[in-house]
Amino acid sequence: MTANQTSALVVTRLAERHRQRTPGRPVLVGIGGGSAGGKSTLARTLVERLAPLRVEVTGQDRFFKPTAELPSYPSPSREKPWPDYNRPDSFRTAELLAYLRGIAGCEVAILEGILVLHDEEIRGLLDLRCYVAASADERIVRRIRRNVAAGIPLDDVADYYLESVRFQHDRFNAPTAAHADLVIPGGAAEVQVREEMVDGVVEGIRTYLGR
């Protein structure tokens, strides 16, 4: 999709959805996609390119349930149940909904997370719905690099991915791409297409807001 096509679609979606909201409510952009797929990178890029518009970014991770309340799965590597952060019931969804309804003080608000597009009620609050798509091999390599750099042992990263992440991605995450207005490529070899689409998103938001 070209920048012009993307921009036109963004303007159309915002006119359909945001225009029906409470006056003064910020444009709310949702960014879903797989773990280590490029969601946070896209959010940061939008903040930079939308300046000087006031943009607030919130990660869905902020609304994870406490560890003791998370759903679990039987972990063969650990020989006991292990917390699962990759399911819809891993989040405090009611609190997230309340937060989204109360956002103020900015012109654009971005919510990014693995299951941003899963819940119907959350989707209903989003004025623009994006999904960042990256292949499983790229995502696992990025995840390994990121988590090992943070001090997590390689075996733990690999076990958790094999036991939970990849299955729950296929079960809960990947299907949410069907709810997206835009599926933005997140792979290393797709930079040109991604850049065009991001330019289109920025231009569309600016055009809609008259900024």
Contacts in CASP RR format, 6 or more apart in sequence:
PFRMAT RR
TARGET T0000
AUTHOR 0000-0000-0000
METHOD contacts of the structure
MODEL  1
MTANQTSALVVTRLAERHRQRTPGRPVLVGIGGGSAGGKSTLARTLVERL
APLRVEVTGQDRFFKPTAELPSYPSPSREKPWPDYNRPDSFRTAELLAYL
RGIAGCEVAILEGILVLHDEEIRGLLDLRCYVAASADERIVRRIRRNVAA
GIPLDDVADYYLESVRFQHDRFNAPTAAHADLVIPGGAAEVQVREEMVDG
VVEGIRTYLGR
1 9 0 8 1.000
1 182 0 8 1.000
1 193 0 8 1.000
1 196 0 8 1.000
1 197 0 8 1.000
2 196 0 8 1.000
3 196 0 8 1.000
3 197 0 8 1.000
3 199 0 8 1.000
3 200 0 8 1.000
3 203 0 8 1.000
4 200 0 8 1.000
6 182 0 8 1.000
6 196 0 8 1.000
6 197 0 8 1.000
6 199 0 8 1.000
6 200 0 8 1.000
6 201 0 8 1.000
6 203 0 8 1.000
6 204 0 8 1.000
7 199 0 8 1.000
7 200 0 8 1.000
7 201 0 8 1.000
7 203 0 8 1.000
7 204 0 8 1.000
7 207 0 8 1.000
8 204 0 8 1.000
9 181 0 8 1.000
9 182 0 8 1.000
10 128 0 8 1.000
10 181 0 8 1.000
10 182 0 8 1.000
10 200 0 8 1.000
10 201 0 8 1.000
10 203 0 8 1.000
10 204 0 8 1.000
10 205 0 8 1.000
10 207 0 8 1.000
10 208 0 8 1.000
11 204 0 8 1.000
11 207 0 8 1.000
11 208 0 8 1.000
13 127 0 8 1.000
13 128 0 8 1.000
13 181 0 8 1.000
14 27 0 8 1.000
14 127 0 8 1.000
14 128 0 8 1.000
14 204 0 8 1.000
14 205 0 8 1.000
14 208 0 8 1.000
15 208 0 8 1.000
17 126 0 8 1.000
17 127 0 8 1.000
17 128 0 8 1.000
18 25 0 8 1.000
18 27 0 8 1.000
18 28 0 8 1.000
18 127 0 8 1.000
18 208 0 8 1.000
21 127 0 8 1.000
25 103 0 8 1.000
25 104 0 8 1.000
26 56 0 8 1.000
26 103 0 8 1.000
26 104 0 8 1.000
26 105 0 8 1.000
26 106 0 8 1.000
26 107 0 8 1.000
26 108 0 8 1.000
26 109 0 8 1.000
27 107 0 8 1.000
27 108 0 8 1.000
27 109 0 8 1.000
27 127 0 8 1.000
27 128 0 8 1.000
27 205 0 8 1.000
27 208 0 8 1.000
27 209 0 8 1.000
28 100 0 8 1.000
28 103 0 8 1.000
28 108 0 8 1.000
28 109 0 8 1.000
28 110 0 8 1.000
28 111 0 8 1.000
28 125 0 8 1.000
28 126 0 8 1.000
28 127 0 8 1.000
28 128 0 8 1.000
29 46 0 8 1.000
29 108 0 8 1.000
29 109 0 8 1.000
29 110 0 8 1.000
29 111 0 8 1.000
29 126 0 8 1.000
29 127 0 8 1.000
29 128 0 8 1.000
29 130 0 8 1.000
29 201 0 8 1.000
29 205 0 8 1.000
30 110 0 8 1.000
30 111 0 8 1.000
30 112 0 8 1.000
30 116 0 8 1.000
30 117 0 8 1.000
30 126 0 8 1.000
30 128 0 8 1.000
30 129 0 8 1.000
30 130 0 8 1.000
31 39 0 8 1.000
31 42 0 8 1.000
31 43 0 8 1.000
31 110 0 8 1.000
31 111 0 8 1.000
31 112 0 8 1.000
31 113 0 8 1.000
31 116 0 8 1.000
31 130 0 8 1.000
31 131 0 8 1.000
31 132 0 8 1.000
32 39 0 8 1.000
32 112 0 8 1.000
32 113 0 8 1.000
32 114 0 8 1.000
32 115 0 8 1.000
32 116 0 8 1.000
32 117 0 8 1.000
32 130 0 8 1.000
32 131 0 8 1.000
32 132 0 8 1.000
32 176 0 8 1.000
32 180 0 8 1.000
33 39 0 8 1.000
33 113 0 8 1.000
33 114 0 8 1.000
33 116 0 8 1.000
33 117 0 8 1.000
33 131 0 8 1.000
33 132 0 8 1.000
33 133 0 8 1.000
33 173 0 8 1.000
33 176 0 8 1.000
33 177 0 8 1.000
34 114 0 8 1.000
34 132 0 8 1.000
34 134 0 8 1.000
34 139 0 8 1.000
34 169 0 8 1.000
34 173 0 8 1.000
34 174 0 8 1.000
35 86 0 8 1.000
35 114 0 8 1.000
35 139 0 8 1.000
35 143 0 8 1.000
35 165 0 8 1.000
35 169 0 8 1.000
36 134 0 8 1.000
36 138 0 8 1.000
36 139 0 8 1.000
36 140 0 8 1.000
36 142 0 8 1.000
36 143 0 8 1.000
36 146 0 8 1.000
37 132 0 8 1.000
37 133 0 8 1.000
37 134 0 8 1.000
37 138 0 8 1.000
37 139 0 8 1.000
37 142 0 8 1.000
37 186 0 8 1.000
37 187 0 8 1.000
38 132 0 8 1.000
38 134 0 8 1.000
38 142 0 8 1.000
38 186 0 8 1.000
39 112 0 8 1.000
39 113 0 8 1.000
39 114 0 8 1.000
39 132 0 8 1.000
40 112 0 8 1.000
42 112 0 8 1.000
42 130 0 8 1.000
42 132 0 8 1.000
42 184 0 8 1.000
42 198 0 8 1.000
43 57 0 8 1.000
43 110 0 8 1.000
43 112 0 8 1.000
44 57 0 8 1.000
45 198 0 8 1.000
46 55 0 8 1.000
46 108 0 8 1.000
46 110 0 8 1.000
46 198 0 8 1.000
46 201 0 8 1.000
46 202 0 8 1.000
47 55 0 8 1.000
47 57 0 8 1.000
47 110 0 8 1.000
49 198 0 8 1.000
49 199 0 8 1.000
49 202 0 8 1.000
50 108 0 8 1.000
50 202 0 8 1.000
50 205 0 8 1.000
50 206 0 8 1.000
53 107 0 8 1.000
53 108 0 8 1.000
53 205 0 8 1.000
53 206 0 8 1.000
53 209 0 8 1.000
53 211 0 8 1.000
54 105 0 8 1.000
54 106 0 8 1.000
54 107 0 8 1.000
54 108 0 8 1.000
55 106 0 8 1.000
55 107 0 8 1.000
55 108 0 8 1.000
55 109 0 8 1.000
55 110 0 8 1.000
56 103 0 8 1.000
56 105 0 8 1.000
56 106 0 8 1.000
56 108 0 8 1.000
56 109 0 8 1.000
56 110 0 8 1.000
57 109 0 8 1.000
57 110 0 8 1.000
57 112 0 8 1.000
58 99 0 8 1.000
58 109 0 8 1.000
58 110 0 8 1.000
58 111 0 8 1.000
58 112 0 8 1.000
59 111 0 8 1.000
59 112 0 8 1.000
59 113 0 8 1.000
60 91 0 8 1.000
60 96 0 8 1.000
60 111 0 8 1.000
60 112 0 8 1.000
60 113 0 8 1.000
60 114 0 8 1.000
60 115 0 8 1.000
60 116 0 8 1.000
61 113 0 8 1.000
63 91 0 8 1.000
63 92 0 8 1.000
63 93 0 8 1.000
63 95 0 8 1.000
63 96 0 8 1.000
63 99 0 8 1.000
64 70 0 8 1.000
64 85 0 8 1.000
64 90 0 8 1.000
64 91 0 8 1.000
64 92 0 8 1.000
65 90 0 8 1.000
65 91 0 8 1.000
65 92 0 8 1.000
67 83 0 8 1.000
70 83 0 8 1.000
70 84 0 8 1.000
70 85 0 8 1.000
70 90 0 8 1.000
71 83 0 8 1.000
71 84 0 8 1.000
71 87 0 8 1.000
71 89 0 8 1.000
71 90 0 8 1.000
72 81 0 8 1.000
72 82 0 8 1.000
72 83 0 8 1.000
72 84 0 8 1.000
73 81 0 8 1.000
73 82 0 8 1.000
73 84 0 8 1.000
73 163 0 8 1.000
73 164 0 8 1.000
74 80 0 8 1.000
74 81 0 8 1.000
74 82 0 8 1.000
75 81 0 8 1.000
75 82 0 8 1.000
75 159 0 8 1.000
75 163 0 8 1.000
76 163 0 8 1.000
77 155 0 8 1.000
77 159 0 8 1.000
77 163 0 8 1.000
78 159 0 8 1.000
82 160 0 8 1.000
82 163 0 8 1.000
82 164 0 8 1.000
84 90 0 8 1.000
84 164 0 8 1.000
84 168 0 8 1.000
85 164 0 8 1.000
86 114 0 8 1.000
86 164 0 8 1.000
86 165 0 8 1.000
86 168 0 8 1.000
86 169 0 8 1.000
86 172 0 8 1.000
86 173 0 8 1.000
87 115 0 8 1.000
87 168 0 8 1.000
87 172 0 8 1.000
88 115 0 8 1.000
88 118 0 8 1.000
88 119 0 8 1.000
88 172 0 8 1.000
91 115 0 8 1.000
93 119 0 8 1.000
93 121 0 8 1.000
93 122 0 8 1.000
96 122 0 8 1.000
97 121 0 8 1.000
97 122 0 8 1.000
97 125 0 8 1.000
100 109 0 8 1.000
100 111 0 8 1.000
100 122 0 8 1.000
100 125 0 8 1.000
101 125 0 8 1.000
103 109 0 8 1.000
107 209 0 8 1.000
107 211 0 8 1.000
108 205 0 8 1.000
111 122 0 8 1.000
111 126 0 8 1.000
114 169 0 8 1.000
114 173 0 8 1.000
115 172 0 8 1.000
115 173 0 8 1.000
115 176 0 8 1.000
116 122 0 8 1.000
116 126 0 8 1.000
116 176 0 8 1.000
117 123 0 8 1.000
117 126 0 8 1.000
117 129 0 8 1.000
117 131 0 8 1.000
117 176 0 8 1.000
117 177 0 8 1.000
117 179 0 8 1.000
117 180 0 8 1.000
118 172 0 8 1.000
118 173 0 8 1.000
118 176 0 8 1.000
123 129 0 8 1.000
123 179 0 8 1.000
128 181 0 8 1.000
128 182 0 8 1.000
128 201 0 8 1.000
128 205 0 8 1.000
129 179 0 8 1.000
129 180 0 8 1.000
129 181 0 8 1.000
129 182 0 8 1.000
130 180 0 8 1.000
130 181 0 8 1.000
130 182 0 8 1.000
130 183 0 8 1.000
130 184 0 8 1.000
130 201 0 8 1.000
131 176 0 8 1.000
131 177 0 8 1.000
131 179 0 8 1.000
131 180 0 8 1.000
131 182 0 8 1.000
131 183 0 8 1.000
131 184 0 8 1.000
132 184 0 8 1.000
132 185 0 8 1.000
132 186 0 8 1.000
133 177 0 8 1.000
133 183 0 8 1.000
133 184 0 8 1.000
133 185 0 8 1.000
133 186 0 8 1.000
134 185 0 8 1.000
134 186 0 8 1.000
134 187 0 8 1.000
135 187 0 8 1.000
136 166 0 8 1.000
136 169 0 8 1.000
138 186 0 8 1.000
138 187 0 8 1.000
138 188 0 8 1.000
140 161 0 8 1.000
140 166 0 8 1.000
143 157 0 8 1.000
143 161 0 8 1.000
143 165 0 8 1.000
144 154 0 8 1.000
144 157 0 8 1.000
144 158 0 8 1.000
147 157 0 8 1.000
148 154 0 8 1.000
148 157 0 8 1.000
177 183 0 8 1.000
182 197 0 8 1.000
182 201 0 8 1.000
184 194 0 8 1.000
184 197 0 8 1.000
184 198 0 8 1.000
185 193 0 8 1.000
185 194 0 8 1.000
185 197 0 8 1.000
186 194 0 8 1.000
187 194 0 8 1.000
END
